[in-house]
Amino acid sequence: MAVFTFLDAFDFHGKTIYPLCTNEGSGMGSSESDIWKAAKGATVEKGLALKGSTVKSAKPQIKKWMKNNNLI
């Protein structure tokens, strides 16, 4: 709920959101569409879902995702 409170509180028109979340098997679920609905006016790009138990070794995966999205 904290994320949705944040998204509801600010104007995201013209902004781009790159969702990154952890899970234990559900993947992104409906996170991308939920964020798109809550952050009115934002562009929501393909997110990255990481299994929480593998986050410590996910640096290469995160770096690849960031490079693919021109974030680094």
N, C-alpha and C positions, 0 to 999 in steps of 0.2 A: 504494500500500500504506500510505502514511503516514495517509491519511484513515481507512482501515479499522482500523488500529492504534488511532487515536484513538477511533473509534466503539466498538470492543470494550472499551476501557479505562474507559468511564464509563457511568453509569446514565442512560438517556434516558427512563425512564418519565415520562409526563406532559409531555414536552417536544415542541416542534414544530420541525422542520427544514425549511428552505427552501433546496434545493440550487441552487447557482449554479456553472456550470462553463464552461470554454472548450474549444473543439474546432476542428478544421479540416474539418468536414463530417459528423461522426457525430451531431451533435445531442446529446441527453441519453443516447442509447443506452439502456443498462440501469441507468444511475446511480441513478435514483429507487428502483427495486426493490432494487438492491444495498444502498443506504443503509438502506432499510426493513428488510432482513434483518439488517444489521449493528447497527443502533441499536434493539435490542429495546425495545419499549414506546413508541417515539416515533411521532408522527404525522409523515408525510413529505408535504409539500405539493408542488404542481406547481412544478417548478424552472424556471430560466432557463438556456438554453444560448446562449453567445455564441461566434461565430467568432473565434478568437484574433487574426486579422489585422484585425478591425474593432473590437477592444476600445477603442481610443483614442477612437472616436466613439460609443461605446455608452451614454454617460451618460443620454440621454433614454430609451432602452429600459430601462435598469436602474431609473431613477426611476419609470417607469410600472409596472414589475413590482412594485417595492416599494410603491407606492401601492395597487395592486390587491390586495396582500396585507396592507394595513394596517400596514406596517412603518415608514412615515413619514406 
